[in-house]
């Protein structure tokens, strides 16, 4: 994962936030997680934000009963 990938992801998160504002959908960044799925180890923690609130990083997440884990 390089700086360009991280920047692109943040742009997408910003777009999602803008869409949520326009459609009055509430997104709770406190219930969201950043999980990096990559072949290489990420040395530095990822810092992504929804508005001014940081989205916490996690090593795994559960979605529809399936646990996805970053190695």
Residue, then its C-alpha position, 0 to 999 in steps of 0.5 A: x500500500x502506498x501513499x497514493x492508495x491511502x489518499x484515494x481511499x480517503x477521497x472515497x471516504x470523503x465522497x461517502x460522507x458527502x453522499x450521506x449529508x446529501x441524502x440525510x443518511x447518518x454514518x457513525x464513524x465510531x461503529x466503522x473500522x479501517x481494515x487493510x487487506x494487502x499482501x504487504x505489511x502496513x508499517x504505519x497505522x492508517x489514519x482515515x477520517x469521516x469529517x473530523x472524526x478519526x475512523x479506528x483501525x482494526x485487524x479484523x471485522x465481522x460482516x453478515x456473520x463472516x469474520x474478515x481478518x488482515x494478516 
